Amino acid sequence: MNGKRRSGSASVAVIVTALVVAGCDDRSARSARRNAPDPQTTQPFTNPDAAAQVASASQPAAHPLDAQPAKSFLTVDGKILEFPSARLRLTRTDEGVRALLFSNDPKEAISANYKGNSFYFDIPLKIAGPRDVADAEYLFKAETSEAETESPNGIFLSGMRTHLQPQDVAIKFDGESPKVTARLTGRFLVVNTTGDSAPGQFVGVTGSLFVTVEMKDE
């Protein structure tokens, strides 16, 4: 059971990296392969590179009007961590709008030696169209506290060695399109993608992600 969970989480992490680096919102369009690190023993949640990645205690107070921020920040388990800048890609669907909220990862993110952080959320929004995103809200509550082996959604720490999977999460959008703020808050399940995870380990995450809306026609 644990072996299956490990392999599933690792493959999901690889797929997410390929999609984000390629700037692609079609999960079947691209794939990437990289060597996985050697399995590690079960440990409590820690970010191996937290000391290097903890940002200053002061986060941006408002959305810049002239340029997209070069970096974004999320507070994970009480620590402010640094991420690449955030992107938001919207596509109209029959049910409303599909939103891809993801980190603008560098090309080296597909390397096994990469130790940066990233995030990826593929979420449906029940709004009339992309221009109404500033009034949108996404609420998610997992049906089980077990790790999901196939879901790419979540936050990835230290080069995807740790996958924080959404358990009870809210993402609220505000601002004036195309400049929008995605405010994220919630509870995440800690999954160690390089070995067994301590069962039932959760962390709280909060943060404001400043984005410029990108619209895509299907």
N, C-alpha and C positions, 0 to 999 in steps of 0.2 A: 504493500500500500504506500509506504513512504517512498519507495523507489519510483513508483509511478508518479507521485506528486512532485518529486524532485525533477524528473525528466520533463514533465509537463510544464512546470514553472520556468525551467531553463529555456525551453523552446519558445514559450510565449515571450520571454524577455528578448530573445533574438529577433523575433518577428517585429516587436514594437520598435526596437532599435532601427531595423531596416526601414520601416515605414516613416519614422520621424526624420531620420537622416536624409532619406530620399525625398521628403516633403510630399509623400503620397498618402492619400486617404483610402486607398483600396487595399484591403488586407491581402488579397490574392495576387496583387500586381508585382510585388517584389519580395525577395527573401534574402537572408544573409546567414553565413555560417561563421562561427568562430569557436575556438577551443574553450571549453568550460574549465574553470579552476578546479583543483583537486577538492573533493568533498571535505567539509570541515565538521567538527563535532558540534552538537547542539549547544547553543549559547544564548544568554539573554540578549534582547535587542541592543545592539550598539552599531554605530556607523564607524567603520574602521578609520575613516579619514575625517571624522567630525571636527577635529581641532583645526584642520586646514580649511574646512569648508564652512565653518560657522561664520556668518556674516556679522557685521556690526549690529548693535542692538537697535539702531534706528532704521526703520524701513521707510521707503518713500511715502509721503503723506498724501500725495495727489497724483493723478494721472498726468504725465508731461503732455503738453499740448503740441510741442514742436517735434518730438522724436520718440520712437519706441525705446523703452528702457533696454540697456544692454544686458541686464541681468534681472532675475526675479528671485523672490525669497518666500520660503514657507517655514512656519514654526512647527517643528516635528518633535514631539515628546519634550516640549519646553525649550528646544534649541532652535535658533534661527539658522537655517541652512540655505546655501546659495545654489541656484539653478540657472541654466541658460534662460534667455528671454522667452516669454510666452507668446504663443500664436493661437489664433482662433479662426478656424475655417468653417464656414456655414454653407450648407447645401439644402435647398428646398426638397421636401419629400411629400408623399401623399398624406402623411400623418401630421406634418408640420415642418420642422427644421432639424436637420442632423448637424450637431456641433462637434467639431474636433478641437479640443483644447489640449495643446501639447507644447513641450519644451523644444526650442529651436536648437537641437543638439548639434555639436560639431561633427565633422566627418570622422574624426578619430573615435567617436562613441562606439563604433562597431568593433574596436580593438579589444582583445581580452585584457589588456593592461589599462584600459580606461577606468578612471576612478571618480568620474563626475556623477552628478545627480540628474535625474530626468523625471518627467511625468507625462502621462498620456490618458486622456479621457475622451471616449467616443460616446456621446450622450444624445438622446432625443429630447427636443424641446417642443412643447405644445404651444406654438405661437403661429400667427398668421403667415409670417414671412421673416426673412433674415433681418430686415430693418427694424423689427420689433424685439430684437435680442435684449435691449436694455431693460425690458420688463420681464425677462424670462427667469425661471427658477427650475432647477433640477434637484429632485429629492430621490435618494436611493437608500434602500435598506435590504441587506442580504437576507436570504431565506435561511441560511445556515452559517455557523461560525467556522465551517471547514474551509480550507484553502481551495480556491478555484484553479484548476490546472489549465483551463483554456482561455481565461479572461486576460486580455492585455491591459485592461484599465488599472490605473493606480499610479503610485509613486515608486520610483526605483532609485536606490541609494548605492553609492560606491560602485559605479559601473554595473548596475543591475544585480549586484550580489544580494541585495535585500529588496524584496518586493512588498510594498505596503498596499494591500488589497482593500478596496472600499468595503466597509461594513454598514455604517450608518452615516451618510454623507449628504451635505447640501452644497450646491453651487448656485449662487445668486449673481445675476448680472445687473449692473446699473451703469449710468453714465449717459452719454449721447453719441449714438453711432455716427462715425465708425470708431470713435475712441470709447472703449468700454472697459470696465473693471469687473473681473470675475472673482467673487469673494467665496473662498472655499473654507469649509469647516466640517469636521467630522471625526469619526472613529475608524481606524484602519487595522486590519489583521497583519501581523508581521510574518512574512514567509521568507525563510532563508533559501535562496535559489541554489546555493552551492552545498547544501547539506540538510540534515533534519532540522526542523523548526521546533522551538519550544511550543507546546500546544497551548492554545488560548491566550496568546500574547498580543496585546493591542496597544496602540499609541494614538494620541490625539494630534490632529493636524489643523492648523489655521493659516490663512494668508490671503493676500490680495494680489491678483495677477493682472497687470495692465497690458491690454492688447489693442491692436488695431484690426478691426473686422476684415476678414477676407471672404469674399463670396465666390462660390463655384456653382456653375450650372451643370446639371446632369442631363 
